[in-house]
Amino acid sequence: MNTSQEIEAAIQKLPPKEIDVLADWLAVYREEMWDRQIEANAQAAKQAS
């Protein structure tokens, strides 16, 4: 079993409240990843010009 499968299996065992907390955290984490990518792209564009 790979890590993703292990995480999925663990999530399926969580109570609904903990799934809600995890989902909220994941949404924030994805937004932060997006922000970092935008910043990296902006820096790369500045360096290329």
Backbone as numpy.savetxt, mean C-alpha at the origin, in Angstrom:
# Nx Ny Nz CAx CAy CAz Cx Cy Cz
3.60 -22.09 -0.08 2.76 -20.93 -0.08 3.66 -19.69 -0.08
3.35 -18.72 -0.97 4.17 -17.51 -1.00 3.62 -16.47 -0.02
4.33 -15.39 0.14 3.98 -14.38 1.13 2.59 -13.81 0.89
2.24 -13.51 -0.36 0.92 -12.96 -0.66 -0.19 -13.92 -0.23
0.01 -15.18 -0.51 -0.99 -16.18 -0.12 -1.10 -16.28 1.40
0.03 -16.17 2.08 0.02 -16.22 3.54 -0.73 -15.01 4.11
-0.50 -13.85 3.53 -1.19 -12.64 3.98 -2.68 -12.77 3.74
-3.06 -13.22 2.56 -4.48 -13.41 2.25 -5.14 -14.37 3.24
-4.46 -15.46 3.54 -5.01 -16.45 4.47 -5.17 -15.84 5.86
-4.18 -15.04 6.28 -4.26 -14.40 7.59 -5.40 -13.39 7.65
-5.57 -12.63 6.58 -6.65 -11.64 6.54 -8.01 -12.32 6.65
-8.16 -13.45 6.01 -9.44 -14.16 6.04 -9.80 -14.62 7.45
-8.81 -14.70 8.32 -9.05 -15.13 9.69 -9.37 -13.97 10.64
-9.19 -12.75 10.16 -9.41 -11.58 11.01 -10.90 -11.31 11.24
-11.22 -10.75 12.40 -12.60 -10.30 12.62 -12.88 -9.06 11.76
-14.13 -8.81 11.43 -14.48 -7.69 10.55 -13.89 -6.34 10.97
-13.87 -6.04 12.25 -13.33 -4.75 12.72 -11.86 -4.62 12.37
-11.10 -5.68 12.53 -9.68 -5.64 12.20 -9.46 -5.53 10.69
-10.34 -6.12 9.91 -10.26 -5.98 8.45 -10.50 -4.53 8.07
-11.45 -3.86 8.74 -11.70 -2.44 8.48 -10.47 -1.60 8.78
-9.84 -1.88 9.92 -8.64 -1.14 10.30 -7.53 -1.37 9.27
-7.35 -2.61 8.87 -6.34 -2.95 7.87 -6.62 -2.27 6.54
-7.88 -2.27 6.13 -8.25 -1.64 4.86 -7.97 -0.14 4.90
-8.27 0.50 6.02 -7.98 1.93 6.16 -6.48 2.18 6.08
-5.71 1.37 6.78 -4.25 1.52 6.75 -3.73 1.34 5.33
-4.23 0.33 4.65 -3.77 0.05 3.30 -4.10 1.20 2.34
-5.26 1.81 2.50 -5.63 2.94 1.66 -4.65 4.11 1.86
-4.32 4.39 3.11 -3.37 5.46 3.41 -2.00 5.11 2.85
-1.59 3.88 3.02 -0.28 3.43 2.53 -0.18 3.59 1.01
-1.24 3.21 0.30 -1.25 3.34 -1.15 -1.18 4.80 -1.58
-1.88 5.68 -0.85 -1.82 7.11 -1.17 -0.41 7.64 -0.96
0.24 7.20 0.11 1.62 7.63 0.37 2.56 7.11 -0.72
2.35 5.89 -1.18 3.16 5.34 -2.27 2.99 6.19 -3.53
1.75 6.56 -3.82 1.44 7.38 -4.99 2.13 8.73 -4.87
2.06 9.35 -3.70 2.72 10.64 -3.48 4.22 10.54 -3.69
4.84 9.47 -3.18 6.28 9.28 -3.37 6.62 9.10 -4.85
5.75 8.39 -5.59 6.01 8.18 -7.01 5.91 9.50 -7.78
4.91 10.30 -7.44 4.77 11.60 -8.10 6.00 12.46 -7.82
6.45 12.48 -6.58 7.63 13.26 -6.22 8.87 12.76 -6.97
9.03 11.46 -7.07 10.17 10.88 -7.80 10.10 11.26 -9.27
8.92 11.22 -9.85 8.76 11.60 -11.25 9.09 13.07 -11.46
8.66 13.93 -10.53 8.94 15.36 -10.63 10.45 15.61 -10.54
11.11 14.91 -9.61 12.55 15.08 -9.48 13.27 14.59 -10.73
12.84 13.48 -11.30 13.46 12.96 -12.52 13.27 13.93 -13.68
12.09 14.54 -13.76 11.83 15.51 -14.83 12.72 16.73 -14.67
12.94 17.19 -13.44 13.80 18.34 -13.21 15.25 18.03 -13.63
15.70 16.82 -13.30 17.06 16.44 -13.64 17.27 16.24 -15.13
16.20 15.86 -15.83 16.30 15.61 -17.26 16.30 16.90 -18.07
15.83 17.97 -17.47 15.76 19.24 -18.24 16.94 20.12 -18.00
